[in-house]
Amino acid sequence: MENNKRRALGRGLEELFYNEPIAYDKMEERILTETPKEEIKYVKIDELRSNPYQPRQVFDEEALQELANSIKEHGVFQPIIIKKSIKGYEIIAGERRVKASKMAGLDEIPAIIRDFTDEEMMEIALLENLQRENLNPMEESRAYKKLIDTLHITQEDLAKRLGKSRSYITNMIGLQTLPDTIQAMLTDKKMSMGHARVLSKLENAEQQEELAEKVVNEGISVRELEIITQSPEKFARTHKIQKHVSKSNEYQYLEEELCDKLGTKVKIKSNKLEISFVNGNDLNRLLEIMNLDTRG
């Protein structure tokens, strides 16, 4: 029995980090389909606590209320995944369902209990949030850094496995070098990822903060900020500016801007725009960002 359980779990996790790109939904679906119904237990909500590796620090209260209303009417559609701990259980996947169920007044929730390692707990928690929910930029940045450090993989490896561009991963991780004040502006949506990416390339923290105030108070665009910081005499940069751009790379700036905006790999070549996505949920996320109605 234990071997079967580990095989089902292991196959799911193997798909996470050894195939390209990672598909969280496939992993969770595999665990659900390979778990016999008699193994799904109802667990008291007050016995559950958050996954210590949960990257999300802010939950959308309006979205939680909508989910709570749905749960009141239809119940919890999909079991959460949990791990037995010293006292009660730790949530591996499904924290939003737990919070919404509590708001809906439920005392217990259906759950699948699995014996995850700490590394597996972290991987699943990060992937659920990265592929199902829009983390704020700083939460996303820390999630990427944690995956790279824990799994001992390169930024290039992570980019391939997440279906994103290498530059996007690099830019996201680079946000952690920004002063705390600017990180807070980004989290509070007072500036865009594009602005933060430009500022993260500068070495001087005082200049970064001065320009950040200019972005917030004067509403300058990303392109205007890029132009302001081009002078090597005034602004020291973490990397030298590439002055000569080849013809084949003439759209690099636009590619980087679209990568930042969409959170996925983008290529512009031979008069074609290619936008990568991982799965159906990821495609819907991209369509929502582009304000496209998919209901037909």
N, C-alpha and C positions, 0 to 999 in steps of 0.2 A: 504493500500500500504506500509506504513512505517513498519507495523508488519511483512509483508512478507519479506521486505528487511532485517530487523533485524534477522528474523528466518533463512534466507539463510546464512547470515554472522555468526550468532551464531553457527549454526550447523557446519560450517567450522572450526571455532575457537575451538569449543568443541573437535573436532577431533584432533586438534593440541596437546592439553595438558591433555587430559583425556583418550586417547587411547594409546596403546603401539605397535610399536614405532610411533613417529610423521611422517606424510607423507605430506610434504608441497605441492607437486603436486596435491594431492587429494583435499586439501583445496582450492587451486587456481582454480582447475578444477570445483569444486562445485560452486564457486562464478561465474565463467564464464558461466556455463551451466544454472544456475538459474537466470541469468540476461537477461531480454528480450533485443532483438537487438536494440529496440528503445531507450534503456537506455544507449547504448554505444555512447559517444559523442566524437567529435574531438576537442581537446584542443590545444591552442597555446603553443608551446614548451617554449617560453620565459615567460609563466605564471607559469611554473613548477619550484619547488625547491626541493632539496634533503630532504628525510626523516631525521629529526634530530636524529633519532635512528639508522641510517645507520652505521653498524660496519665497512664496507669496506672503507679503506682510500686510497688504491692503486688499480687502474684498469689496466688490461693488455691492453696496447694500440694496440698491434698486433691483439688480439682477438676482440677488439672493431672495428678495421678497417675491419676485416672479416665480422662482423655483419653488419657494415655500407654498405659494398659492396652488401651483400645479400638484405638489405632493399632497396637499390637503384634499384635492379632488381625485387624484388618480393613485396616490401612494408612491413609494419609491420604486422606480421602474428597474433600476440596475443595482445589484448588491455592491457595497463598498468592499475594499480589500484591506485587511488588517493583520497585525502581528501581535501575538500574545506577548505581554511585557511583565515585568515584576509585579506591577499593580495595574490590572485592567488590560487595555489594548492600545496599540499605536496605529493611527490611520496611515495606510500606505497610499491608497488612491481613493478619492471621493470625499475630500474634506468639505467641499461646497455642499454636497448632498447631506452631510452630517449637520452643518450649520443651518441649512434650509429646513431640514427635518425638525430640528430643535425649535426653529421659529414657527413651524407648523404645529407645534405642540405634541409631537410624537415622543414616546418614551423609549422606543427601540427601533432598530433599523436592520435590514438584512445584510449579512456580511459573509465574506469568504475569508477564512483564517489560513494564513500561510506563514511558513517559517523563513522569513527573508533575512539575509545578512544586512549589515549596516550599509554596505556598498549598494546592494540591490535596492534598499529602501530609498537611498538618495537618488539613484538613477531613475526610478519610476516616478518619484515625486517631482523631479525636475522636468521630466518628459511630459507628464500630464499637464503641467502648467505651461510649458513651452508650446505644446501643440494644441491644447484645448482652450487655454485662457491667455489673454493678452497681459503678460506681466508688464509692470512699468519698466522703463529702460534700465534702472539701477538693479532691480530684482533680476532682470534678464542677464545683465552683465555679470552679476555675482554667480548666477546659475552656470554660465559658460565656464567661468574661471574654476568653479568647484568641480565640474565635470572633467576638465583638463587635468587638474591637479590630482584628483582621486583616481582617474582611469589611466593616468600617465600617457596621454595621447597628445598629439600636436594640434595646433589650431587648424591646420589643413585637414587632419583626420576628422575633427569635430565638424568642420564645415561640410565635408562630404556626407557624413552620417546624418546630419540634420537637413541636408538639401539646401544649404545656404552658401553664400560666397565666402571665400577666405577673408576678403576685405571687410565684410560685414561683421564676422566674428572678431577680427582684430579691432575694428572700430568700437564694437560694443565693450570688449574687455578694457579698451583704452579709457573708457569713461571713468573707471575707478581711480585714475590718476588726477581727476578734476578735484578742486577744492570742495569741501562739504557744502558750501553755500550754493555752488553751481549744481551739484548733484541734487540738492533740494529743489532748485528751480526746475530742473528737468522732471523730477518726480511729480511736482505740482503742475506740470504742463505750462510753465511760464515761458519755456523755450522749446524748440524742436530738437529732435535727434541730430538733424543736419547742423544746427548751430553748435550743439555740444561736441559733435565730431570735429569741427574746425577748431574749437577752443582746446580740445584735448591734445592737439598736435603742437601746442605752444608750451614752452618750458617755464615761463615766468607766471607764478600764481597770481601776482598782483595785476598783471596785464590781463590774465584770463578773467578775473573778477570785474575789472574795469569794463572790459568788452561785454561781459555778460549783462552788466547793468545797462549798457548801451542797447543791447538787444531787447531787453525788457522794456526800457523806458522810451526808446525811439522806434522800436519795431523794425529794425533793419533786417533785410533778407539774408538768407544763407549765402547767396552769391556776393552780396555787398560785404558781408563779414569776411568771406574768402579773399576778396580784393584788398580789404583793409590790412589783412595779416600777411600779404604777399611780400612785404618789404623785409629782407633779411637783416637790414641795418637796425630796424626798430623791433623786430620780433624774432627771438631765437626759437627755433622749432626742434622738436624731438627727432625729426627726420628732415633731410635736405629736400627742398622743393625740386621737383622734376621739371626742368625748364623746357626740355624738348620732348614732345609727345609724338610718337609715331603715328602715321596715317591709320594703321590698323587699330590704334588705341585712342582715336580722336574722341570717342564717346565715353571715355573712362569716367569723367566727372558726372555725366548723366547716369551712368551705370551705378556709381557709388551713391548718388542721391536716391535713385529708385530702390537700391538695396536697403538703404536706411529707412525709406518710407514704407516699403512693403515687407521688410524683414525676410527676404528670400533672395535666391540667386537670380540675377538679371543680366542678360547679354544683349548687346546691340551690335549686329554684324550683318553685312550685306543687305542693308535696308530692311532688316527684320528685328523685331523686339521679342525676345524669349524670356518668359517669366516662369520660374520653376515652382512647383508645389508638391507637397509630400503625399497628401491624401484628400478625400472629399472635404473634410473639416477645414483643412488648410486652404483649399480652393475657395470655400465659402468665406473664409476670413479675408482673403485677398479681394474677393468681389465686394465685400462690405467696405473695405478701405477705399475701393474705387467707386463707391456709391452706385453699384450696379444691382438691380433688382433681379433675383434669380427665380422668382415665383412664376414667371411666365405670364 
